[in-house]
């Protein structure tokens, strides 16, 4: 009698254990299928010049515009958002939205250098309220002096360096103005103002420091970026 009772208890315990495991498995499977959709938010800045060799993004600057786009992926497929209300925000300020508005273009407000927070919300999505925010760098123009000399040392009497502009309100580097100063004297190339060339006097002693200064501006003069580079002449006999 004791053995039968024990066997029955064991059978019922095994049944309950199996049932619990089965229910947990269903709950786990449901949790996986009910995962949130994946946001694909992309953006680009217009009227922010970058050199052709630069592989990064053109960052927004004062005066430029940002175009942002949204796609939603669920279970490996793009979601049809044509009937969804989509709202776009810059630092919690509404910049656009409405039914099916998957793309918005706006001018950033704020003062660089900083970053702006771009937010997108789908308040009436069938699976529940959805939102996502991303940070977008907001920068000032940058001027760089490209001096192709190892350890900033050169040994020929001709010094040649090049200006490289980044993130100016322009479509071409030719739209910008370049001002050079080499040890206090103008050294711009007449044919190509992006290049500064200076011929050192014969007999210049080794160890002479050469200070190169650059200023890049827009034609209106409203935006200017500067750079400075110290080089050393090594007279190798």
Secondary structure as UniProt FT lines:
FT   HELIX           2..33
FT   STRAND          38..46
FT   TURN            52..53
FT   TURN            62..63
FT   STRAND          65..74
FT   TURN            75..76
FT   STRAND          77..78
FT   TURN            82..83
FT   STRAND          85..90
FT   TURN            91..92
FT   STRAND          93..99
FT   STRAND          103..106
FT   STRAND          114..122
FT   TURN            123..124
FT   TURN            126..127
FT   STRAND          130..138
FT   STRAND          142..146
FT   HELIX           150..152
FT   STRAND          153..154
FT   STRAND          158..166
FT   HELIX           173..175
FT   STRAND          176..182
FT   TURN            183..184
FT   TURN            193..194
FT   STRAND          195..199
FT   TURN            202..203
FT   TURN            206..207
FT   STRAND          208..218
FT   TURN            219..220
FT   STRAND          224..233
//
